[in-house]
Amino acid sequence: MKVKKSSEDIPDGSKKNLSVFFATLCVIDLFGVFPIVALPAAIISCGLYGIPLVVFVIIVQIYTGVLLGKCWVIAEKLEPSIVQKNRYPYAAIAELTYGKYMRIFVTFLLDITVFGGGIPNILVASQNMQLLGLRISQGSFNLSFCVWLVVIGVFICPIMWLGSPKNMKELATVSVLTTTSVAFLTWYCIEMDKNLENSVNTQQQNLKSITFNVKNLLKAYGIIAFQFDIHPMLLTIQMDMKKNERDHIGIVISLGIIVTIILSTITTLLAAFKYGASVTPNILEILPQSWTLYVIIFLVTIQLCISSAIGNSALFQHIEDILSASRDFTLKRCLIRSFLVGLAVIIGELLPRFDMVMGLIGGTLTGPLIFILPPLFFTRILHLEEIFDRKMEQVDSNESNSCLKVSSYGTLMLSDGPKQLPRFPYFTNIWMGVRKFFEILHSDCLISILVISFGLIATFATTYFNVSETLSIISFSSACIQKLGNDSLGIL
């Protein structure tokens, strides 16, 4: 009796895996339109302090993303069977480096982060549809975004039924083209806005008057971390890449972030010059009424729906494995993914502030995934690699004569040193200490310590701020779910 193989069990060479180009498109798609429509307000609210914040967070995210990709390359060397865990590679690295309990913790954190990350997508999409109805009808058609939230949830379910990123090349391409179009059209709308022509100088004065505010900085940090966090999906994309191109994941990350940063920076500068500190959290709300704006709103909604499919892929695959669902397209897959979409809609009804959800997820959940875990895993796996290499050297009886062994992954490690020591042991010890100090300065060890320290401080600070803000919203604002019944009755 022959066992039927699923499409994801086919040998690597016969899969339609991702090239560097398509993997880059997937990364840009994960960033989506949020850096264009939602990031400018957060940055502008910080004034000049927002610039170094963005630069620092982006550089660190690129660095830790590359570390994560290198972890998998080393993991394949140390334990070739790890490729069988390609549906949850982040957790597999956690288990290899720190054991079973770390794997459980990382799996839980990933699932919550990926699930929560899809909520702002449907919130912004539903709010855009309400805005579109108001603008086109001159205010006469005002269907609440609470109702649109349900409609959007039903609409994206069939998109969510697709498989992993390698099955979504066409979707990723359409999504990137949509994101680029949104950027260009948004720039055009900002430039064509003549309503504030006489008050541009006033807006710029207001912009200059922005002072340092810790809360605004923490909120902006959370939003930036949320919008540029690709770590939950990064290894999934890497696993879907062609085997001989997986070590180019650093190029994929860098290209994806560079393209997105260029689009976001131009939008932020234009918005700051035209609107100053009055920029709304969703920049589309402040743009002048025009058919160009209607097209932008429609494209943003489409892109958010597509991005949700790719962004939630890792979570869907993990839940399906837990429930023993087939990796092929089945009814069970459709039911599981539809249930998760419905759950996201319910949470969106309970907490209808997309910027607050971004800050909460970005500041609290993605901090460990971005700043803490990758350096920890990388440092540990380098140590495991060193032990592995020593064992292989013993087997091959191949000793190294160099004083410094340079790892192919970027970290300098001190070897046994020369067999013949100088005559002055006191000065030799001093020299060895100085050399080790400079070795640490030039290694990933010190950088990892600094990144982890920043991650711990930023995570605790933003968690305290965002949780207090979230509790105040839930306590004192009317829940969207209460409005849903009234709006539905009004339609009938």
RAZILIN-V856241 format. One record per pair of residues at least 12 apart in sequence whose C-alpha atoms are under 6 Angstrom apart, sorted by sequence separation. I is the first residue (numbers start at 0). J is the second residue. D is the distance in whole Angstrom. If there is no record, write none. Layout:
# RAZILIN-V856241
i=I j=J d=D
i=I j=J d=D
This chain:
# RAZILIN-V856241
i=90 j=102 d=5
i=402 j=414 d=6
i=129 j=142 d=6
i=402 j=416 d=4
i=90 j=105 d=6
i=129 j=144 d=5
i=90 j=106 d=6
i=126 j=144 d=5
i=125 j=144 d=5
i=125 j=147 d=5
i=125 j=148 d=5
i=411 j=442 d=6
i=410 j=442 d=5
i=410 j=443 d=6
i=206 j=275 d=5
i=206 j=276 d=5
i=202 j=274 d=6
i=203 j=275 d=5
i=202 j=275 d=5
i=374 j=447 d=5
i=165 j=239 d=6
i=199 j=273 d=6
i=370 j=450 d=6
i=371 j=451 d=5
i=370 j=451 d=6
i=371 j=454 d=6
i=370 j=454 d=5
i=366 j=454 d=6
i=366 j=458 d=6
i=363 j=458 d=5
i=362 j=458 d=6
i=362 j=461 d=5
i=363 j=462 d=5
i=359 j=465 d=5
i=181 j=295 d=6
i=174 j=302 d=5
i=349 j=478 d=6
i=349 j=479 d=6
i=348 j=479 d=5
i=225 j=357 d=6
i=348 j=480 d=5
i=222 j=357 d=5
i=222 j=358 d=5
i=225 j=361 d=4
i=221 j=358 d=4
i=224 j=361 d=5
i=222 j=361 d=6
i=218 j=358 d=6
i=221 j=361 d=4
i=221 j=362 d=4
i=28 j=171 d=6
i=25 j=171 d=6
i=28 j=174 d=6
i=32 j=178 d=6
i=24 j=171 d=6
i=28 j=175 d=6
i=17 j=165 d=6
i=16 j=165 d=6
i=155 j=304 d=6
i=159 j=308 d=5
i=163 j=312 d=6
i=46 j=209 d=6
i=127 j=296 d=6
i=45 j=215 d=6
i=45 j=216 d=6
i=160 j=333 d=5
i=124 j=300 d=5
i=41 j=219 d=5
i=156 j=337 d=6
i=120 j=303 d=5
i=65 j=249 d=5
i=117 j=307 d=6
i=113 j=311 d=6
i=110 j=314 d=6
i=17 j=239 d=6
i=18 j=240 d=6
i=16 j=239 d=5
i=17 j=240 d=4
i=16 j=240 d=5
i=17 j=241 d=6
i=16 j=241 d=5
i=118 j=343 d=6
i=23 j=251 d=5
i=27 j=255 d=5
i=35 j=263 d=5
i=39 j=267 d=5
i=26 j=255 d=5
i=34 j=263 d=5
i=23 j=255 d=5
i=119 j=353 d=5
i=40 j=278 d=5
i=40 j=280 d=5
i=37 j=280 d=6
i=37 j=281 d=5
i=217 j=461 d=6
i=36 j=281 d=6
i=36 j=282 d=5
i=29 j=306 d=6
i=28 j=306 d=6
i=96 j=380 d=6
i=67 j=373 d=6
i=70 j=377 d=6
i=63 j=373 d=6
i=5 j=327 d=6
i=145 j=483 d=6
